[in-house]
Amino acid sequence: MRVLVTGADGQLGYDMVKTLNENSIECLETSINELDITNEAQTNEVITNYYPDVVVHCAAYTAVDKAEDERELCYNVNVLGTKYVAAACKAIDAKMVYISTDYVFDGEGDQPFEATDQPNPINYYGKTKYEGELEVQKLLNTYFIIRISWVFGQNGNNFVKTMLRLAKERDEISVVADQIGSPTYTYDLTRLVVDMIQTEKYGIYHATNEGYCSWYEFASEIFKQAGLEVKVKPIKTEDYITKAKRPKNSRLSKRKLAQQGFSGLKEWEGALREVIKITEK
């Protein structure tokens, strides 16, 4: 099996390449220097020349607040770029993995969103990720769309690293307590992706680590595990003004994973423990 990874220098792409290597699966890692997905001709050339069995599409525009202002760039990467990748996959009959987000939902209610629920994004980033999903579905039958949330890992910027950095600068940190979701550890996710791509169980899935928490509870657990004395103050979404609106309910149901016989990801506290150990080395 040959796999091409887009966005290989990003948080998820980094672990994707690592996990493919650990499983002795041949892969081509590409970042924007080797593959600018907003360039249709280059995207088609790079993918068709390598002729992979699977493309794991990790490249994305993920700056949620900046996306409200940089709409053209966000659209070009998340929608057009995804369309070009999907079209190249279609040309060589390759499977495609598209990484999507909890932000395709509006966050209403308190029940976990099912993979079959109708998306209704409330910010521009979420809108483009959903439109990317539609492009994949329009062009391909052999796809895995995987919605994830609250991503953290060894590489790149994330909430865990931000909290650990702020702990060195402040004695008290205010964190939103009324947005509920599940952290997703990139390394755990990539092991699931490796399992998925060796099947033909195509469709839309939700994949996060087990358990739910608020950002406040997530931050509190980070400091507890890192052995840091930091006071965490719970605040409401309304008290933390951001350019892009965030969903309050980001719970994602992993029922589809179980139905299709895939192993779920471990509990998020255990995943966090792994990352903090790596960070402390």
C-alpha positions in Angstrom: 0.0 0.0 0.0 1.2 3.5 -0.9 -0.2 6.5 1.0 0.3 10.2 0.2 -0.2 12.6 3.2 -1.0 16.3 2.6 -0.1 18.8 5.4 2.6 16.4 6.7 4.3 19.2 8.6 1.2 20.0 10.6 0.0 18.7 13.9 -2.0 15.7 12.5 0.1 15.1 9.4 3.3 14.7 11.5 1.8 11.9 13.5 0.1 10.4 10.4 3.5 10.0 8.8 5.0 8.6 12.0 2.2 6.0 12.3 2.5 4.9 8.7 6.2 4.4 9.1 5.6 2.4 12.3 3.3 0.1 10.3 5.8 -0.2 7.4 3.4 1.4 5.0 5.1 3.3 2.2 4.2 7.0 2.2 5.0 10.3 0.5 4.9 13.2 3.0 4.0 16.5 1.4 3.8 20.0 2.8 3.0 23.3 1.0 6.6 23.3 -0.4 6.0 20.1 -2.3 2.3 20.3 -2.8 0.2 23.5 -2.8 -3.3 22.1 -2.8 -4.7 25.5 -4.0 -2.8 24.9 -7.3 -5.0 22.5 -9.3 -2.4 21.5 -11.9 0.3 20.9 -9.3 -2.1 18.9 -7.0 -3.1 16.7 -9.9 0.5 16.2 -11.0 2.0 15.3 -7.6 -0.8 12.9 -6.7 -1.1 11.2 -10.1 2.7 10.9 -10.4 3.0 9.1 -7.1 -0.1 7.1 -7.8 -1.0 6.3 -4.2 -3.7 3.8 -3.1 -4.8 6.3 -0.5 -4.5 10.1 0.1 -4.8 11.2 3.7 -5.7 14.8 3.4 -4.5 16.6 6.6 -3.7 20.0 5.0 -6.2 22.7 6.0 -6.7 26.3 6.9 -7.5 26.0 10.7 -7.1 29.6 12.1 -10.8 29.8 13.1 -10.9 33.5 14.1 -8.7 34.7 11.2 -10.9 32.8 8.8 -13.6 35.4 9.4 -11.4 38.0 7.7 -9.3 35.8 5.4 -12.3 34.2 3.8 -10.9 33.8 0.3 -7.7 32.1 1.5 -9.7 29.8 3.9 -12.1 28.9 1.0 -9.3 28.3 -1.4 -7.6 25.9 1.0 -10.5 24.1 2.6 -12.9 23.9 -0.3 -11.0 24.3 -3.6 -7.9 22.5 -2.3 -10.0 19.6 -1.1 -11.9 19.5 -4.4 -8.6 19.3 -6.3 -7.3 16.5 -4.1 -10.5 14.6 -4.5 -10.4 15.0 -8.3 -6.9 13.7 -8.4 -8.0 10.7 -6.3 -10.8 10.0 -8.7 -8.4 10.1 -11.7 -6.3 7.3 -10.2 -9.1 5.5 -8.3 -7.5 6.2 -4.9 -9.2 6.2 -1.6 -9.3 9.5 0.2 -9.4 10.4 3.9 -10.7 13.9 4.6 -10.3 15.3 8.1 -13.2 17.4 9.1 -14.4 19.0 12.4 -17.0 19.3 15.1 -17.4 22.9 13.8 -19.7 21.7 11.0 -22.4 21.6 13.7 -24.2 24.5 15.4 -23.6 23.2 18.9 -27.3 23.4 19.9 -28.7 21.0 22.5 -26.7 18.7 24.8 -26.8 15.4 23.0 -23.8 14.0 21.0 -24.1 14.7 17.3 -24.4 11.5 15.2 -22.4 11.1 12.0 -25.7 11.2 10.1 -26.9 14.5 11.6 -27.3 17.5 9.3 -24.4 20.0 9.6 -25.2 23.6 10.3 -21.9 25.6 10.8 -22.0 28.9 12.7 -18.6 30.2 11.7 -16.8 30.6 8.4 -14.1 28.0 9.1 -16.8 25.4 9.9 -18.7 26.4 6.7 -15.7 25.7 4.5 -14.9 22.4 6.2 -18.5 21.3 5.5 -18.3 22.5 1.9 -15.1 20.4 1.7 -17.0 17.4 2.8 -19.6 18.0 0.1 -16.9 18.2 -2.6 -15.4 14.8 -1.5 -18.9 13.2 -1.5 -19.7 14.7 -4.9 -16.5 13.4 -6.6 -15.8 10.1 -4.8 -17.4 6.9 -3.5 -14.2 5.6 -1.9 -13.9 8.1 1.0 -13.6 8.3 4.7 -14.7 11.7 6.2 -13.6 11.8 9.8 -14.8 14.6 12.1 -12.6 15.4 15.0 -12.5 18.0 17.8 -10.2 19.8 20.2 -7.0 18.4 18.6 -3.7 18.1 20.5 -0.5 16.3 19.9 3.3 16.5 20.0 3.8 18.7 16.9 2.4 22.2 16.2 0.3 24.6 18.4 -2.6 23.4 20.5 -4.5 24.0 23.7 -2.2 21.8 25.9 0.9 23.7 24.8 -0.8 27.0 25.2 -1.9 26.2 28.8 1.6 25.0 29.7 3.1 28.2 28.3 0.6 30.4 30.1 1.3 28.6 33.4 4.8 30.0 33.3 3.5 33.5 32.9 0.4 33.7 35.1 -0.9 32.5 38.5 -4.5 32.5 37.3 -6.0 31.7 34.0 -9.7 32.2 32.9 -11.0 29.3 30.7 -14.5 28.8 29.1 -16.6 26.3 31.1 -19.8 26.1 29.0 -18.4 24.6 25.8 -18.4 20.8 26.0 -16.6 18.4 23.8 -13.9 15.7 23.5 -10.1 16.3 23.1 -8.6 14.3 20.2 -5.0 13.0 20.5 -3.5 13.0 17.0 -1.4 9.9 17.5 -4.4 7.9 18.6 -6.4 9.2 15.7 -3.7 8.2 13.2 -3.7 4.6 14.4 -7.5 4.5 13.7 -6.9 6.0 10.2 -4.3 3.3 9.4 -6.9 0.6 10.4 -9.6 2.4 8.3 -7.7 2.7 5.1 -7.1 -1.0 4.9 -10.9 -1.6 4.7 -13.7 -0.6 2.3 -15.9 0.6 5.1 -16.4 4.0 3.6 -18.5 6.9 4.9 -18.6 9.7 7.5 -17.3 9.0 11.0 -16.7 10.8 14.2 -13.5 10.0 16.0 -12.3 11.6 19.3 -10.9 10.3 22.5 -13.4 8.9 24.9 -15.2 11.1 27.5 -16.4 14.7 27.5 -15.2 17.8 29.3 -15.3 21.5 29.1 -12.3 23.6 28.2 -12.1 24.6 31.9 -12.0 20.9 32.9 -9.5 20.2 30.2 -7.2 23.0 31.4 -7.6 21.9 35.0 -6.5 18.4 34.1 -3.5 19.6 32.2 -2.2 21.5 35.2 -3.0 18.6 37.5 -1.1 16.1 35.4 1.8 18.5 34.9 2.0 19.2 38.6 1.5 22.9 38.2 -0.1 25.2 40.8 -2.3 27.4 38.6 -5.7 28.8 39.6 -8.2 28.1 36.8 -11.2 30.4 36.7 -14.3 29.2 34.9 -16.0 31.7 32.7 -18.9 31.8 30.2 -18.5 31.9 26.4 -20.1 35.4 26.5 -17.2 36.6 28.7 -14.6 35.5 26.3 -15.1 37.4 23.1 -13.8 35.9 19.8 -14.3 36.9 16.2 -15.7 33.5 15.3 -18.7 32.0 17.1 -18.0 28.7 18.8 -20.5 25.8 19.3 -21.3 25.2 22.9 -22.0 21.5 22.3 -19.2 19.8 20.5 -20.1 16.3 21.7 -19.6 13.8 18.9 -21.1 10.3 18.9 -18.7 7.5 18.0 -21.6 5.0 17.4 -20.7 4.6 13.8 -17.1 3.5 14.6 -18.4 0.7 16.9 -21.1 -0.3 14.3 -18.4 -0.8 11.7 -16.1 -2.7 14.0 -13.4 -0.1 14.5 -11.7 0.2 17.9 -12.3 3.5 19.6 -9.7 5.9 21.0 -8.7 5.7 24.6 -10.0 8.1 27.3 -8.8 11.6 26.8 -7.1 11.8 30.3 -4.8 8.9 29.4 -4.0 10.5 26.0 -3.2 13.8 27.7 -0.8 11.9 30.1 1.1 10.6 27.1 1.5 14.0 25.6 2.6 15.7 28.8 5.3 12.9 29.3 6.6 13.7 25.8 6.5 17.4 26.4 8.4 17.1 29.7 11.3 15.2 28.1 
